[in-house]
Amino acid sequence: MAARTFQAVRPHVPLIKFRGGNFTKDIPAVMTPATKGKSETAPSTPQTTKIATPGSILEHHQLPKKYARTPLSIEEMEYIQRGGPDVL
């Protein structure tokens, strides 16, 4: 009979280290039911949403040339259209 060699079983060492802290203390506050004294109707004052001003957003034509997409050549377009390299 062949001799079997047994290796010592090493305890599992996790490769991921989690931050310390107890996150379960926040769960009861989230899971508490709403109080019955609140009205279930819509609020009387309309809620306003923020609308972005035209100066805060850059359009694609306003980007500096450094960030602009390089145009594709005709060869690159044909390569994409045929689905990759030619199969022989």
Backbone bond lengths (Angstrom), bond angles and torsions (degrees), N, CA, C in turn:
res aa  C-N    CA-C-N  psi(-1)  N-CA   C-N-CA  omega(-1)  CA-C   N-CA-C  phi
1 M - - - 1.444 - - 1.517 109.47 -
2 A 1.272 113.20 143.33 1.466 118.71 179.07 1.521 109.17 -77.16
3 A 1.298 114.31 139.18 1.463 119.20 179.11 1.527 109.15 -78.07
4 R 1.297 115.01 136.92 1.464 120.02 178.59 1.518 108.93 -101.33
5 T 1.294 114.19 137.72 1.465 118.02 175.95 1.522 107.87 -106.72
6 F 1.284 114.74 133.05 1.457 120.55 179.61 1.515 108.76 -105.57
7 Q 1.294 114.53 134.24 1.455 119.06 176.41 1.521 108.32 -94.86
8 A 1.293 115.02 149.45 1.457 119.40 177.31 1.528 108.52 -69.96
9 V 1.305 116.39 135.92 1.459 121.27 179.73 1.520 108.22 -81.84
10 R 1.309 114.20 120.69 1.462 119.00 179.22 1.523 109.05 -92.18
11 P 1.314 117.63 146.34 1.466 119.46 178.57 1.529 110.41 -66.50
12 H 1.318 115.20 150.53 1.467 121.13 -179.74 1.524 109.80 -68.89
13 V 1.304 115.52 131.30 1.458 121.29 176.69 1.525 106.77 -115.51
14 P 1.343 117.69 114.85 1.458 119.13 -178.62 1.523 111.15 -66.56
15 L 1.333 116.08 143.32 1.452 121.17 179.76 1.524 112.23 -86.19
16 I 1.331 116.83 -15.61 1.463 120.90 -178.80 1.517 108.46 -104.74
17 K 1.311 116.25 132.07 1.462 121.39 175.89 1.524 108.02 -105.26
18 F 1.325 117.12 123.60 1.451 121.62 178.78 1.518 109.79 -94.17
19 R 1.325 114.38 152.90 1.455 118.73 177.90 1.520 109.45 -66.72
20 G 1.291 115.05 151.14 1.446 118.95 176.15 1.519 109.93 -74.51
21 G 1.298 117.13 158.09 1.455 120.47 178.71 1.509 110.19 132.00
22 N 1.301 114.23 152.72 1.451 120.38 -179.29 1.520 107.86 -105.11
23 F 1.320 117.19 107.18 1.448 120.89 -178.06 1.523 111.77 -87.69
24 T 1.314 118.85 -9.84 1.455 120.72 -178.31 1.516 111.83 -74.60
25 K 1.320 119.26 -15.08 1.461 120.18 -179.54 1.525 111.47 -70.51
26 D 1.343 118.61 -21.56 1.452 121.55 179.27 1.526 112.50 -83.90
27 I 1.298 118.55 -17.85 1.458 121.72 -174.95 1.528 112.41 -67.04
28 P 1.337 121.81 -45.55 1.462 119.63 -179.12 1.525 112.90 -60.05
29 A 1.312 119.31 -33.52 1.458 120.60 179.63 1.522 110.78 -67.06
30 V 1.291 117.31 -34.87 1.458 121.13 -179.81 1.519 110.61 -76.82
31 M 1.307 117.32 -34.00 1.455 121.66 -173.65 1.527 113.32 -85.64
32 T 1.329 119.64 -2.15 1.458 120.25 -178.36 1.522 109.63 -70.99
33 P 1.333 117.67 140.62 1.465 120.07 179.76 1.522 110.73 -72.78
34 A 1.311 115.67 157.21 1.460 120.92 179.29 1.520 109.07 -70.51
35 T 1.317 116.12 152.05 1.459 119.78 179.32 1.520 109.39 -74.26
36 K 1.328 116.34 151.84 1.455 120.93 -176.63 1.518 111.94 -80.99
37 G 1.317 118.67 -12.42 1.456 122.08 -177.91 1.516 113.39 -75.29
38 K 1.300 118.21 -14.48 1.462 121.05 -177.92 1.521 110.70 -77.03
39 S 1.310 115.06 146.46 1.455 121.24 176.79 1.522 109.30 -79.14
40 E 1.313 116.44 141.61 1.455 120.19 -179.74 1.523 111.94 -97.06
41 T 1.327 117.89 9.69 1.457 120.60 179.13 1.517 109.56 -86.78
42 A 1.320 115.53 167.15 1.461 120.90 -179.92 1.523 109.39 -68.42
43 P 1.316 118.32 148.85 1.461 120.33 179.17 1.529 110.50 -64.77
44 S 1.350 115.67 147.85 1.457 119.71 -176.27 1.522 112.21 -73.54
45 T 1.331 117.99 -27.33 1.461 120.16 178.53 1.515 109.04 -95.22
46 P 1.329 118.01 131.87 1.469 119.11 179.18 1.521 110.67 -69.35
47 Q 1.315 115.02 144.00 1.453 119.81 178.60 1.515 108.79 -84.30
48 T 1.325 115.75 133.41 1.461 119.75 -179.96 1.516 109.07 -96.59
49 T 1.306 115.70 142.71 1.454 120.41 176.55 1.510 108.47 -108.09
50 K 1.308 115.79 149.73 1.456 119.87 178.74 1.519 109.58 -76.05
51 I 1.294 115.08 131.18 1.454 120.73 176.29 1.516 107.01 -108.70
52 A 1.300 116.08 130.42 1.461 120.63 -178.19 1.519 109.56 -69.69
53 T 1.306 115.14 138.60 1.458 119.54 176.65 1.521 108.78 -79.71
54 P 1.320 117.44 151.62 1.463 119.05 -177.69 1.524 113.76 -59.83
55 G 1.308 119.27 -28.19 1.456 121.23 -178.77 1.512 113.97 -77.80
56 S 1.335 118.53 -13.63 1.461 120.36 -175.37 1.526 113.08 -88.70
57 I 1.316 117.79 -8.76 1.460 121.15 -177.54 1.520 109.18 -119.68
58 L 1.309 115.96 134.86 1.460 120.27 176.36 1.518 109.25 -95.56
59 E 1.295 115.75 131.77 1.455 120.70 173.64 1.519 108.68 -84.16
60 H 1.334 116.94 165.35 1.466 120.11 -176.16 1.517 112.09 -62.59
61 H 1.304 118.36 -29.86 1.463 119.88 -179.83 1.524 112.11 -80.48
62 Q 1.342 118.43 -10.06 1.455 122.00 179.23 1.524 112.71 -92.45
63 L 1.310 117.92 -7.86 1.460 120.44 -179.36 1.517 110.73 -67.58
64 P 1.322 117.34 145.67 1.462 119.25 174.34 1.525 110.11 -64.25
65 K 1.314 116.12 153.79 1.471 121.07 -178.56 1.528 111.51 -59.02
66 K 1.313 116.29 -25.72 1.465 121.09 179.34 1.533 111.14 -60.60
67 Y 1.329 116.72 -33.67 1.461 121.30 -177.56 1.521 112.86 -100.81
68 A 1.302 117.77 -0.12 1.460 120.61 -178.00 1.524 110.24 -73.48
69 R 1.307 115.30 150.74 1.462 121.11 177.79 1.523 109.19 -74.38
70 T 1.308 116.00 136.43 1.461 119.19 178.41 1.527 108.56 -74.73
71 P 1.318 117.33 136.12 1.465 119.08 -178.83 1.528 111.36 -68.25
72 L 1.329 115.61 148.21 1.462 121.12 179.43 1.521 109.82 -81.34
73 S 1.308 115.42 143.27 1.459 119.60 175.41 1.528 108.89 -81.63
74 I 1.313 116.07 167.38 1.466 121.21 178.97 1.527 110.35 -61.30
75 E 1.339 117.38 -39.59 1.467 120.94 179.89 1.527 110.84 -63.74
76 E 1.343 116.60 -41.28 1.464 119.95 179.32 1.528 110.76 -65.19
77 M 1.324 117.05 -39.82 1.465 120.31 178.41 1.528 111.24 -63.70
78 E 1.322 117.33 -42.17 1.466 120.73 179.03 1.525 110.99 -66.07
79 Y 1.331 117.28 -38.60 1.464 122.28 178.30 1.526 110.08 -61.29
80 I 1.331 116.20 -43.09 1.462 120.70 179.60 1.523 110.20 -67.40
81 Q 1.319 117.22 -42.42 1.458 121.51 -177.04 1.523 112.88 -64.65
82 R 1.322 117.48 -35.33 1.465 118.19 -178.84 1.523 112.39 -86.54
83 G 1.334 118.09 -4.53 1.459 121.09 172.37 1.503 115.14 90.97
84 G 1.305 119.38 16.78 1.454 120.78 177.25 1.508 111.85 124.63
85 P 1.318 116.39 -160.22 1.465 119.42 -176.93 1.525 111.44 -69.62
86 D 1.314 114.57 155.83 1.468 120.08 177.07 1.521 109.74 -67.43
87 V 1.317 115.73 136.26 1.460 120.97 178.05 1.523 107.41 -98.65
88 L 1.302 116.09 125.34 1.466 120.42 -179.36 1.495 111.45 -97.59
